[in-house]
Amino acid sequence: MIAYIGIGANLGDASANVDDALVRLAALDGCRVLAASSKYRTAPIDSSGADYVNAVACIETPLAAAALLTALHAIELAHGRERPYRNAPRTLDLDILLYGDEQIDLPALHVPHPRMLERAFVLVPLLEIAPGIMVPGRGLASGFLPAVAGQGIETME
């Protein structure tokens, strides 16, 4: 299965944490990182703390969506991720943005990610590595760029 993973961090060495997340994604059993975007710096949205470092990875995985989410949470925990409250600053945040063409609505997993089309820090890196990508049930991802044009985002590389 082809999945797109959103990566973000704003605590500790956020840039190094994003880099390490890519290494750990590639090390997941049977997974391969097919593409990774540049890293981007963005101000927190619905959060607080320092600016975020964000990226998106495209992976090939044999893992079912729920198992992939569990693996992503384990990577977050290895980075000291805590969840004291919703949208708290974080050492590492990994989200399944897309999982093939599937639409998943479970208590702990919603794919496509419910806010991905509202965030420049997701759309810009996603479109860097997959310019023509379609979001199941929503259409062409690039069609949502005008709605996030006012959100500051800058490339780090």
Protein Blocks (a to p, Z undefined) as FASTA:
>chain_A
ZZddddddfehjlklmmmmmmmmmmmpghiacfbdcdddddddehiacjddddddddddd
fbdfklmmmmmmmmmmmnopacfbghiacfbdcddfbgcjbdcddfkbccddfklmmcfk
lmmmmmmmmmmbccehibpfklmmmmmmmpccddfZZ
